[in-house]
Amino acid sequence: MTDQTIPDIIYTKVDEAPELASASLLPIIERFAAAAGVSVGTKDISLAGRILATFPDFLTEDQRISDDLAELGELVKTPEANVIKLPNISASVPQLVAAVRELQSQGYALPDYPEAPATDAEKEIRARYDTIKGSAVNPVLREGNSDRRAAAAVKKFAQANPHRMGKWAAGSKTRVATMSAGDFFSNERSVTLAQPGIATIDHVALDGTQTVLKDAVSYPAGTVVDATFMSAKALGAFLSDEIEKTKAEGTLFSLHMKATMMKVSDPIIFGHAVKAWLAPVFEQFGDDMDALGVNPNSGLGDLLERVKDRADIMAAIDACRDARPPMYMVDSDRGITNLHVPSDVIIDASMPALIRAGGKGWGPDGAEHDANCVIPDSSYATVYDEAIRFFQSNGALNPATAGTVQNIGLMAQKAEEYGSHPTTFEIPAAGVVRMVLDDGTVLHEHEVEKGDIWRSASARKAPIEDWVNLAIARQADTGYRAIFWLDASRAHDAELIKLVKPILEAKGVSDKFEIMAPREATRASLETITKGENTIAITGNVLRDYLTDLFPILELATSAKMLSIVKLMQGGGMFETGAGGSAPKHVQQLQGENHLRWDSLGEFCALGESFKFLADAKGNAKARVLGNAVELATQGVLDNDRSPGRKAGQPDNRDSHYWFARYWAEALAAQSEDAEMAAHFTPIAAELAAQEATILAELHAGRGAPVDTGGYFHNDPAKTAAIMRPSATLNTIIG
């Protein structure tokens, strides 16, 4: 039953908190799976692993590793794929540079990341590093569309144990600021290709100089191809204006971006915000800061480090800061601001957290304040704006009575913006950018100025059709209100509507679905769940990402506990462990206090679905028994409050894994579907129960003291295992 070439289940090796948790959880999974003849293998998609796989020519033979991401990219295109994907780092430049430095310190002779490549060799190295930045993993693995929802057990627990919600004060000044012109939304053009085509993207400067930005971009027939740009001039004016408005309103200035995923466009926009914030400093010392290697795209933290020995520049920065409104803080105790690091404030996490807190953000004084939430591009800013308006009028959502918003998301085959990195460019000179097909047809054309950000994105016909059919199936299964979040006034969405409506009509289900622009869909969904009813949000790729944080954080207090199923288009399955990022603060707490508060509930949910998928795909009835028992174990963890606490001294991730293993074994011992499995797990369950006190004491030994994982991005497996598996008794039982 076990395929020796391809393991039955692939469990991904990732980064930060979920990777630390894997050191404890994965041995349990492997032990239990083996009893059903299920093999579990791993593939390394961590940032460090991707760096090492990209530069084998700089490494010794024993340091080289396989390109696991590329291998997984091929596997997910087959019916055999069964992948449990944990959250991985989508690296910003500062994260990438830090990871490279750590690997270099460990003896890997990697080249430095060239900030300003000059030679051909440096340009080649930079190009290789650029393939690792941002959302490098998801577009490769997501060969299917997304079905994300709160698992029944998780939703039930959240309603029975409602989390704290911030109060919306009367007269709340919190608002969303977004561009009304000159942004990606207003400049977007879109067309559906009747025939397959190959496009060239070129730039023609005002003096006639022609530069090919990208050639041989291939599209099959039926592809929706978009092109748009953001005006640097309009962006700069907008940011400057909002800084002044924020000061007049007496609120916090906060910028909300997705610099990790939108790895080309959003760091540039972030850099514009840094320059706008420190505009007087750049006007006076711009040349000096250029000479010091300052790149505003890397954030205020990097800038301050580079100019720290220039007293005159530091004095000018202090004076500018005093004249500005207070800034939204990532860590007020350490002085880490909203603009310090582009990857520190990620919109799909930061905005829901602010909304859950009653529209409040943390200021430099360590207190909560109303905020001006600056989201430059208006494409999806309306979602957050409408949510804030709704709660300002109606008060906070009640998690005890709220219904749920499920999501069916279009993301397969690099659909929409997240697949647009290779076709996003900062324009070098005023002129025209064109997309020209191989038959000479000019597909799209924009007049641009120096510094504008131009991009093209696409969505293929097959993924779109699969997405609509997945939505039809989900609505039929649930009977819930179902809304396509599509704006007829937006060029791209208008093209999608032309494809969606005929499919719904052909299936005879048009009356089961609504089509609304994001603002209207946000209000309709909030009204629905406020009444305790449920709805399905059927969205594109970016909104999938945004909404599967927004609604879970309001409903469940976290998005890390979501059930996230990717039904791969070739028949395989990928089971993502919810949203929620890779939790760097959790790593810092483990290293400082030997306490890991990462909650593996998302992994539990994904694991159960993976086993059940395997049972159907390979006819392994024992795998279904395992999957059903995982659901009971997950319910046990929730019902008995065995999830990790936030503070050192409380039970943590390792405790929750012990209880999960125990409840899993007890469920397997008690089930009557497979007598052999019951007999196998009965003594394991008994021993786990009998040794409870010893195991918990061993797990808690050394808590509160610093520990050494041997690295942050690339830890030492032996050291990490010793930290995360400290109970010899549990290890002996599990094996």
C-alpha positions in Angstrom: 0.0 0.0 0.0 2.9 2.3 0.6 4.6 3.8 -2.5 8.3 3.8 -1.8 8.9 6.5 -4.4 6.3 9.0 -3.4 5.2 8.9 0.2 1.5 8.7 0.8 1.5 12.1 2.5 4.1 14.9 2.1 4.5 17.1 5.2 6.3 20.3 4.4 9.3 21.6 6.2 8.9 25.3 6.7 10.1 28.1 8.9 9.8 29.7 12.3 7.0 28.6 14.7 5.3 25.9 12.6 8.6 24.3 11.9 9.5 24.2 15.6 6.1 22.7 16.3 6.8 20.0 13.6 9.7 18.8 15.6 7.2 17.7 18.2 4.2 16.8 16.2 5.6 15.0 13.1 7.0 12.0 15.1 3.5 11.5 16.5 2.0 11.6 13.0 4.6 9.2 11.6 4.0 6.7 14.4 0.3 6.7 14.1 0.3 6.7 10.3 2.6 3.6 10.2 -0.1 1.5 11.9 -2.3 2.1 8.8 0.5 1.4 6.4 0.7 5.1 5.5 4.1 6.6 4.7 4.8 10.2 5.6 7.7 12.1 3.9 8.9 15.7 4.1 9.9 18.3 1.5 11.8 21.4 2.4 10.1 24.7 1.3 11.6 26.8 4.0 13.3 30.1 3.1 16.7 28.7 4.1 16.1 25.5 2.1 15.1 27.5 -1.0 18.2 29.6 -0.7 20.5 26.6 -0.5 18.7 24.8 -3.4 19.2 27.9 -5.5 23.0 28.2 -5.1 24.4 24.6 -5.3 27.4 25.9 -7.2 28.5 27.9 -4.1 28.3 24.9 -1.7 30.3 21.9 -0.9 29.0 18.5 -2.0 27.7 17.6 1.4 26.0 21.0 1.8 23.9 20.7 -1.3 20.2 19.9 -1.1 17.6 19.0 -3.6 15.2 21.5 -5.0 12.2 20.3 -3.1 9.9 23.1 -4.1 10.4 22.3 -7.8 9.8 18.6 -7.1 6.6 19.5 -5.2 5.6 21.7 -8.1 5.6 18.7 -10.4 3.9 16.4 -7.8 0.9 18.7 -7.4 0.1 18.4 -11.1 -0.5 14.6 -10.6 -3.4 12.6 -9.0 -0.9 11.2 -6.5 -0.4 14.4 -4.6 -1.4 14.5 -1.0 0.4 17.5 0.6 0.1 19.0 4.0 1.4 22.6 3.6 2.3 24.6 6.6 2.8 28.4 6.5 6.2 29.4 5.1 8.1 32.7 5.1 7.3 34.9 2.1 10.5 36.8 2.3 10.9 40.5 2.1 14.4 41.7 1.3 15.4 42.3 4.9 14.3 38.7 5.8 16.2 37.3 2.8 19.3 39.2 3.7 19.1 38.1 7.3 18.7 34.4 6.3 21.7 34.6 3.9 23.8 36.1 6.7 22.8 33.3 9.1 23.6 30.6 6.6 27.0 32.3 5.9 27.7 32.3 9.6 27.0 28.5 9.6 29.7 27.9 7.0 27.7 28.1 3.7 29.7 30.2 1.2 26.6 31.9 -0.3 27.0 35.2 -2.2 25.8 38.4 -0.6 22.5 39.7 -1.8 23.4 42.5 -4.3 21.4 45.6 -3.2 22.6 47.5 -6.3 24.0 45.0 -8.8 26.5 46.5 -11.2 28.3 43.6 -13.0 26.8 40.9 -15.0 27.7 38.4 -12.3 26.0 40.5 -9.6 22.9 40.8 -11.8 22.8 37.1 -12.3 23.1 36.5 -8.5 20.4 39.1 -7.9 18.1 37.4 -10.4 18.5 34.1 -8.6 17.7 35.7 -5.2 14.7 37.4 -6.7 13.1 34.1 -7.5 13.1 33.4 -3.7 11.5 36.6 -2.6 7.9 37.1 -1.7 5.3 34.6 -2.6 7.7 32.2 -4.3 6.1 29.0 -2.9 2.3 29.4 -3.3 2.1 30.1 -7.1 4.2 26.9 -7.6 2.1 24.6 -5.4 -1.4 26.0 -5.8 -2.5 24.0 -8.8 -6.0 24.0 -7.6 -8.6 26.4 -6.1 -9.2 27.1 -2.5 -11.9 25.8 -0.2 -11.4 27.5 3.2 -13.7 27.4 6.2 -13.8 27.0 9.9 -13.9 23.4 10.9 -17.1 22.4 12.6 -15.4 21.6 15.9 -13.5 24.9 15.9 -16.6 27.0 15.1 -18.6 25.2 17.8 -15.8 25.8 20.4 -15.6 29.5 19.4 -19.3 30.0 20.0 -19.2 28.2 23.3 -16.1 30.1 24.4 -16.3 33.5 22.8 -13.1 35.5 22.6 -12.8 39.1 23.7 -13.8 41.8 21.2 -12.8 45.4 21.5 -15.5 47.9 22.0 -16.3 50.4 19.3 -16.4 53.8 21.1 -18.9 56.4 20.1 -17.2 58.9 17.9 -14.5 56.5 16.7 -12.2 58.4 14.2 -10.7 55.2 12.7 -11.1 55.2 8.9 -9.6 53.8 5.8 -7.8 56.1 3.3 -7.3 55.0 -0.2 -6.5 56.6 -3.6 -9.4 57.8 -5.7 -7.4 58.1 -8.9 -4.1 57.0 -10.4 -4.0 53.6 -8.7 -4.1 50.1 -10.0 -7.9 50.0 -9.8 -8.6 53.1 -11.8 -6.0 52.3 -14.5 -6.9 48.6 -15.0 -7.7 47.2 -18.5 -8.7 43.7 -19.1 -9.5 41.4 -22.1 -10.3 37.7 -22.6 -8.2 36.1 -25.3 -10.2 34.3 -28.0 -7.1 32.5 -29.3 -3.8 31.4 -27.7 -1.1 34.0 -27.9 2.4 35.0 -26.9 2.9 38.5 -25.7 5.9 40.8 -25.4 5.8 43.6 -22.8 7.9 46.6 -24.0 8.6 50.2 -22.9 8.9 52.9 -25.5 10.5 56.1 -24.0 9.6 59.6 -25.1 12.8 59.7 -27.2 11.8 56.5 -29.0 14.1 54.1 -27.1 12.5 50.7 -27.0 13.2 48.3 -24.1 11.7 44.8 -23.8 10.6 44.3 -20.3 9.4 40.8 -20.7 9.1 38.5 -23.8 7.5 35.2 -24.6 4.6 35.5 -22.1 2.4 32.6 -23.2 -1.4 32.5 -22.7 -3.8 29.7 -23.7 -7.1 30.7 -25.3 -9.7 31.9 -22.8 -7.2 33.6 -20.5 -8.3 36.9 -18.9 -5.3 39.2 -19.2 -5.1 42.4 -17.2 -2.7 45.4 -17.3 -2.6 48.4 -15.1 -0.2 50.9 -13.3 0.0 53.0 -10.2 1.1 56.6 -10.7 4.1 57.4 -8.6 3.2 61.1 -8.7 -0.4 60.4 -7.5 0.8 58.0 -4.9 3.3 60.6 -3.4 0.6 63.3 -3.3 -1.9 60.9 -1.7 0.6 59.8 1.0 1.7 63.4 1.8 -1.9 64.5 2.1 -2.9 61.6 4.4 0.1 62.3 6.7 -1.2 65.8 7.2 -4.8 64.7 7.5 -3.8 62.2 10.2 -2.1 64.9 12.2 -5.1 67.1 12.0 -7.4 64.3 13.1 -5.3 63.3 16.0 -5.1 59.6 15.1 -2.3 57.1 14.3 -0.8 56.9 10.8 -0.8 53.3 9.7 0.2 51.8 6.3 -1.2 48.4 5.4 0.4 46.5 2.6 1.3 43.0 1.4 5.0 43.4 0.7 5.6 39.7 1.3 3.2 38.4 -1.4 3.3 41.3 -3.8 7.0 41.2 -3.8 7.7 43.7 -6.6 5.0 46.3 -6.3 4.3 46.6 -2.6 7.9 47.1 -1.4 8.1 50.0 -3.9 4.9 51.5 -2.5 6.2 51.0 1.0 9.4 52.9 0.0 7.3 55.8 -1.2 5.6 55.9 2.2 9.0 56.0 4.0 10.1 58.8 1.7 6.8 60.7 2.2 7.2 60.3 6.0 10.8 61.6 5.9 10.3 64.0 3.0 12.2 66.9 4.6 15.1 64.6 5.4 15.3 63.2 1.9 15.1 66.7 0.4 18.1 67.8 2.5 20.2 64.7 2.7 19.1 62.6 -0.3 22.4 62.4 -1.9 24.2 61.6 1.3 21.8 58.8 2.1 22.2 57.4 -1.4 25.9 57.2 -0.8 25.3 55.3 2.5 23.2 52.7 0.6 19.8 53.8 1.9 16.9 52.1 0.1 13.6 53.3 1.4 12.0 50.1 0.1 13.8 48.2 2.8 12.1 50.3 5.5 12.9 52.8 8.2 14.8 50.2 10.3 17.4 49.6 7.7 17.6 53.4 6.9 18.3 54.2 10.6 21.0 51.6 10.8 22.8 53.0 7.8 22.7 56.7 9.0 23.1 56.1 12.7 26.7 57.6 12.6 25.5 60.8 10.9 24.4 63.1 13.8 23.1 65.7 11.4 20.9 63.2 9.5 19.7 61.7 12.8 18.8 65.1 14.1 16.8 65.9 11.0 15.0 62.6 11.4 14.1 63.4 15.0 12.9 66.8 14.0 10.8 65.3 11.2 9.3 62.7 13.5 8.3 65.3 16.1 6.4 67.2 13.4 4.6 64.1 12.2 1.5 62.4 13.7 2.1 59.4 16.0 2.7 56.2 14.1 1.0 52.8 14.4 3.5 50.6 16.2 4.5 47.0 15.7 6.3 46.9 19.0 6.1 50.1 21.0 8.4 48.8 23.7 11.2 48.4 21.2 10.3 51.4 19.1 9.5 49.3 16.0 7.1 51.4 13.9 4.7 50.6 11.1 7.4 51.7 8.6 10.4 49.9 10.0 10.3 46.6 8.0 8.0 46.0 4.9 7.1 42.5 6.1 6.2 43.5 9.6 2.7 44.9 8.8 0.8 42.5 6.5 -2.6 43.9 5.6 -4.6 40.7 5.9 -3.4 40.2 9.5 -3.0 43.8 10.6 -6.4 45.2 9.5 -8.5 42.4 11.0 -6.6 42.7 14.3 -7.3 46.4 14.4 -11.0 45.9 13.6 -11.3 43.2 16.2 -9.8 45.6 18.7 -12.6 48.1 18.1 -10.7 50.1 15.5 -7.7 50.6 17.8 -4.0 50.3 17.1 -1.0 50.6 19.4 0.8 54.0 19.4 4.3 54.9 20.5 3.1 55.7 24.0 2.1 52.0 24.5 -1.6 52.9 24.5 -4.4 52.1 22.0 -5.7 54.9 19.7 -7.9 55.4 16.7 -6.0 55.1 13.4 -6.0 56.3 9.8 -5.6 53.0 7.9 -3.8 53.9 4.7 -4.3 51.4 1.9 -3.0 53.1 -1.3 -4.7 50.9 -4.0 -8.5 51.0 -3.8 -9.1 47.6 -5.4 -9.9 46.0 -2.0 -9.6 48.8 0.5 -13.4 49.1 0.3 -13.7 45.8 2.2 -12.0 47.2 5.3 -13.6 50.5 5.0 -17.1 49.0 4.9 -16.3 46.6 7.8 -15.2 49.6 9.9 -18.3 51.6 9.0 -20.5 48.6 9.8 -19.0 48.1 13.3 -19.0 51.8 14.0 -22.7 51.8 13.4 -23.6 48.4 14.9 -21.0 47.6 17.5 -18.6 44.6 17.6 -19.5 41.2 16.3 -20.7 38.7 18.9 -18.6 35.5 18.4 -21.1 33.5 20.6 -23.9 34.0 18.1 -22.2 34.9 14.8 -22.6 32.7 11.8 -19.7 32.0 9.5 -18.2 33.1 6.2 -16.7 30.3 4.2 -14.5 31.0 1.1 -14.1 29.6 -2.3 -11.1 31.2 -3.8 -9.7 31.4 -7.4 -6.0 30.9 -7.2 -5.0 27.9 -9.4 -2.2 28.3 -11.9 -1.0 31.7 -10.6 -4.4 33.3 -11.1 -4.6 37.0 -10.7 -2.2 39.3 -8.9 -0.2 36.8 -6.9 1.2 35.4 -10.1 2.1 38.8 -11.5 5.7 39.2 -10.1 7.5 38.4 -13.3 5.3 41.0 -15.1 5.6 43.9 -12.7 8.0 46.7 -13.3 9.1 50.1 -12.0 9.2 52.3 -15.0 12.6 53.8 -15.8 11.5 56.8 -17.9 8.3 58.5 -19.2 6.8 56.9 -22.2 4.4 54.0 -23.1 4.2 50.4 -21.9 2.6 48.0 -24.3 1.6 44.4 -24.4 1.9 43.2 -27.9 0.8 39.7 -29.1 2.9 37.8 -31.6 0.5 38.6 -34.4 1.1 42.3 -33.8 -2.1 43.0 -31.9 -1.6 45.6 -29.1 -3.4 44.0 -26.2 -2.9 46.8 -23.7 -1.2 50.2 -23.7 -0.6 52.8 -21.0 1.1 56.2 -20.9 3.5 56.1 -17.9 5.9 58.4 -16.1 9.2 57.6 -14.5 8.8 55.7 -11.2 5.3 54.4 -12.0 4.6 50.8 -11.1 3.2 48.8 -14.1 1.9 45.3 -13.8 0.0 42.6 -15.7 -1.8 39.7 -14.2 -3.9 36.9 -15.7 -6.3 34.1 -14.9 -6.7 31.1 -17.2 -10.0 29.7 -18.3 -9.7 26.2 -16.8 -9.0 27.5 -13.2 -11.9 30.0 -13.6 -14.3 27.2 -14.6 -13.0 24.9 -11.8 -13.5 27.8 -9.3 -17.2 28.3 -10.4 -17.9 24.6 -10.2 -16.3 24.3 -6.8 -18.6 27.2 -5.6 -21.6 25.4 -7.0 -20.7 22.2 -5.2 -20.1 24.0 -1.9 -23.4 25.9 -2.1 -25.2 22.6 -2.9 -23.6 20.9 0.1 -24.5 23.7 2.5 -27.5 25.6 1.2 -25.8 28.8 2.4 -26.2 32.2 0.9 -23.5 32.4 -1.8 -22.0 35.6 -3.2 -19.5 36.2 -6.0 -17.4 39.2 -4.8 -17.0 40.8 -8.3 -17.3 44.5 -9.2 -18.9 45.1 -12.6 -17.2 48.5 -12.7 -13.7 46.9 -12.4 -12.2 45.8 -15.7 -10.9 42.4 -14.6 -14.1 41.5 -12.6 -16.3 42.5 -15.6 -14.5 39.9 -17.7 -14.9 37.2 -15.0 -18.6 38.0 -14.7 -18.9 37.2 -18.5 -17.5 33.7 -17.7 -19.3 33.1 -14.4 -22.9 33.9 -15.5 -23.1 31.4 -18.4 -21.8 28.5 -16.2 -24.4 29.3 -13.5 -27.1 29.4 -16.1 -26.0 26.2 -17.8 -26.1 24.4 -14.4 -29.5 25.9 -13.6 -28.3 27.5 -10.4 -28.3 31.2 -11.2 -31.0 31.8 -8.5 -28.7 30.3 -5.9 -26.0 33.0 -6.3 -25.6 36.7 -6.0 -22.9 38.9 -7.6 -21.8 42.0 -5.6 -18.9 44.5 -5.6 -16.6 44.0 -2.6 -18.1 46.9 -0.6 -21.7 45.6 -0.9 -20.6 42.0 -0.4 -18.8 43.0 2.8 -21.9 44.6 4.3 -24.2 41.8 3.1 -21.9 39.1 4.7 -21.6 41.0 8.0 -25.4 41.4 8.1 -25.8 37.7 7.4 -23.4 36.5 10.1 -24.7 39.0 12.6 -28.0 37.3 12.4 -26.4 33.9 13.1 -26.6 32.8 9.5 -23.9 31.6 7.1 -22.6 32.7 3.8 -20.0 31.7 1.2 -17.7 34.3 -0.2 -16.6 33.3 -3.8 -13.6 35.5 -4.5 -10.4 36.0 -6.5 -7.0 35.3 -5.2 -6.2 38.4 -3.2 -9.6 38.6 -1.6 -9.3 34.9 -0.8 -6.2 35.8 1.2 -7.8 38.9 2.8 -11.1 37.4 3.8 -9.8 34.1 5.2 -8.0 36.2 7.8 -10.7 38.9 8.3 -13.7 36.7 9.1 -11.9 34.0 11.0 -10.1 36.6 13.2 -13.6 38.1 14.0 -15.3 34.7 14.4 -12.6 32.6 16.0 -9.9 35.1 17.2 -7.4 33.6 14.8 -7.1 32.5 11.2 -4.6 29.8 12.1 -7.4 27.4 12.9 -9.0 27.4 9.4 -9.6 24.3 7.5 -8.0 25.0 4.1 -8.4 22.4 1.3 -6.9 22.9 -2.1 -8.6 20.6 -4.6 -5.8 20.2 -7.1 -7.1 20.2 -10.7 -5.4 17.0 -11.7 -7.1 15.1 -8.8 -4.6 15.4 -6.0 -5.1 17.2 -2.7 -3.2 19.8 -0.8 -4.2 20.6 2.8 -3.0 23.9 4.1 -2.8 24.5 7.8 -4.9 27.6 7.8 -3.7 31.2 7.5 -1.8 33.1 10.1 1.8 33.4 8.9 4.8 31.8 10.6 4.7 33.7 13.8 8.2 35.1 14.4 7.3 36.5 17.8 6.5 32.9 18.9 10.1 31.9 18.0 11.5 34.8 20.0 9.5 33.7 23.0 10.7 30.1 22.7 14.3 31.1 22.5 13.9 33.5 25.4 11.6 31.6 27.7 11.3 28.0 26.3 7.6 28.5 25.7 6.1 28.0 22.3 2.5 29.3 22.1 2.0 28.3 18.4 -1.4 26.5 18.2 -1.2 23.4 15.9 -5.0 23.2 15.6 -4.6 24.0 11.9 -2.3 21.1 11.4 -4.7 18.8 13.2 -7.5 19.9 10.9 -5.4 19.4 7.8 -4.2 16.1 8.9 -7.7 14.6 9.3 -8.6 15.8 5.8 -5.4 14.4 4.4 -6.0 10.9 5.8 -9.6 10.9 4.6 -8.5 12.0 1.1 -5.9 9.2 1.1 -8.6 6.7 2.1 -10.6 7.6 -1.0 -7.7 8.0 -3.4 -5.9 4.7 -2.5 -8.7 2.6 -1.0 -7.0 2.5 2.4 -9.8 2.0 4.9 -7.4 2.3 7.8 -6.5 5.8 6.7 -10.1 6.8 7.1 -10.2 5.4 10.6 -7.1 7.5 11.4 -8.8 10.6 9.9 -12.1 10.2 11.8 -10.1 9.7 15.0 -8.1 12.9 14.3 -11.4 14.8 14.3 -12.3 13.3 17.7 -8.9 14.1 19.1 -9.2 17.7 17.8 -12.5 18.0 19.5 -11.0 16.7 22.7 -8.2 19.3 22.6 -10.8 22.0 22.3 -13.4 20.7 24.7 -10.8 20.1 27.4 -9.0 23.4 26.8 -5.7 21.8 25.9 -4.6 24.5 23.5 -1.3 26.4 24.2 -1.4 29.4 26.6 0.3 32.6 25.7 2.6 33.0 28.7 5.6 31.0 30.0 4.5 28.7 32.8 1.3 27.8 31.0 0.9 24.7 28.9 2.4 25.3 25.5 2.5 23.6 22.0 4.3 20.5 23.3 1.6 19.9 26.0 -1.1 20.2 23.3 0.7 17.6 21.2 0.7 15.1 24.1 -3.0 15.6 24.6 -3.7 15.3 20.9 -1.7 12.0 20.8 -3.5 10.7 23.8 -7.0 11.7 22.5 -6.1 10.3 19.1 -5.0 7.0 20.6 -8.1 6.8 22.8 -10.3 7.4 19.8 -8.6 4.7 17.8 -8.8 2.3 20.7 -12.5 2.9 21.2 -13.6 2.7 17.5 -15.2 -0.5 16.2 -14.6 -0.1 12.5 -11.2 -1.8 12.5 -10.5 -4.3 15.3 -6.8 -4.6 14.4 -6.3 -0.8 14.8 -8.2 -0.8 18.0 -6.0 -3.6 19.4 -2.9 -1.8 18.3 -3.7 1.5 20.0 -5.4 0.2 23.2 -2.0 -0.3 25.0 -0.7 3.0 23.6 -3.7 4.9 24.9 -3.4 3.2 28.3 0.2 4.0 28.6 -0.2 7.6 27.6 -2.9 8.0 30.3 -0.9 6.1 33.0 2.2 8.2 32.4 0.4 11.6 32.3 2.0 13.1 35.4 5.5 12.0 34.4 5.2 13.1 30.8 3.9 16.6 31.8 6.6 17.0 34.3 9.2 16.1 31.7 7.7 18.5 29.2 7.8 21.3 31.7 11.4 20.8 32.8 13.5 23.8 31.9 10.6 26.0 31.0 11.2 29.7 31.5 14.9 29.6 30.7 16.5 30.6 27.3 17.1 27.8 24.8 19.4 27.6 21.8 17.8 26.2 18.6 21.1 26.6 16.7 19.6 29.2 14.3 16.5 31.2 13.4 16.0 30.6 9.7 18.1 27.4 9.7 18.0 25.7 13.0 20.0 22.7 14.2 17.7 19.6 14.0 19.3 17.9 17.0 19.1 20.9 19.2 15.5 21.6 18.1 14.4 18.0 18.7 15.9 18.1 22.2 13.9 21.3 23.0 10.7 20.2 21.4 10.8 16.5 22.5 12.0 16.8 26.1 9.9 13.9 27.5 11.8 10.7 27.3 8.7 8.8 28.5 6.5 10.2 25.7 9.2 9.6 23.2 9.5 6.0 24.3 5.8 5.4 23.9 5.5 7.2 20.6 8.8 5.8 19.3 
